[in-house]
Amino acid sequence: MINIFIDTSGSMSEMGKDSGVIYIVISILNYCKEKNIQVAFFKLDGSTIENIFSLKFNEKIQSININKGLNTILISDGFLESEDNFF
C-alpha cells in the first residue's frame, strides 16, 4: 500500500502545477496497477480523496496530518502555510 498525500493549497493552482499533479498521479496509478500495488490518496489534513479529477487547488492548509511512514509520497510545491511544523 502506498499513501499519496496531495497539497491542495492555493499555490498549487499557479503555473500549471495542478495539471502537473494530475499527470504525476496518473503515472503513479498506472505503475501501481501494473505491479498490483494498492494506492490511497489523501489531502494534507488526512481526509481521503475519492476522485483525483475533482480536486480543487484553492484551500488554505490549516493542519497537516500525514503518516510519515515508509510508503508515503508527498506531492507539493513546498509553499505550505500551516501552523504545524511538518519538516
N, C-alpha and C positions, 0 to 999 in steps of 0.2 A: 504494500500500500504506500502510495506517495501522496502526501498532503501538499497542495499548492495554495499558497496564500497570495492574494492579488490586492495590490494597493489600488483603491478606488477613489483616491483623493482627487481634488480638482486639478492638481498639476499633471495628472496622468492624461488629461484631455488635451493637453497642449502639444503642438508639433507632431501630431500623428502617433503619439505614444499609445493611445487607446487601440488603434489598429494594429500596432506592433504587439501589444499584449495578446490580442486575439490570435494573431499569427503564431506567436510562441506557444500559446496554449493548445492550439490545434496540432502543432508539430509534436508537442509532448504527448497529447492524446493518441495520435496516430502511432507513435513509437510504443506507447504502453499497451495499446490494443494488440499490436503485433507480438509483443512479448508476454501477453496475458498478465499485465500488472494493473492492479486496481488504482484508480486515482480519485481523490476527493478535492473539491475546490472550496475555498473559504475566503471571506473578506478578512481584513486585518483584525477586526473585532471578534473573530471566531465564528461568525454566522456563516452558514452553508450557502454556497452559490449553486443553484439548481440549473440555471441556463446561462452559459457564458455570453451568449449573444444579447442578453437583456441587461448586461451590466451598464450602469451609469457611473461615469467617472467625474463626479461632482461633489463628493462627500468631504466633510471636514473630519479628519480622523481624531476621535476623542480618546479612544483607548485601543491598545494593541494587546491581543490575546493569541499569541502564536505558540504552538507546540514546537519548541526548538530542537526536536529530535533529529535523528539521522536522515529520515526520509521526508524532509521538509524543504520545499522550494519557495522562495520569496520572489515575487515579480513586482518590482517597484523602481521608481526613478530616484528614490532616496530622499525626496523632499517631504518628510513626514513631520507634521506639526502635531505632536502628541505630548500629553503630559507624562507618559511613560518613558522610561529610559530603556529603549529597546536594544540599542547597540552598546 
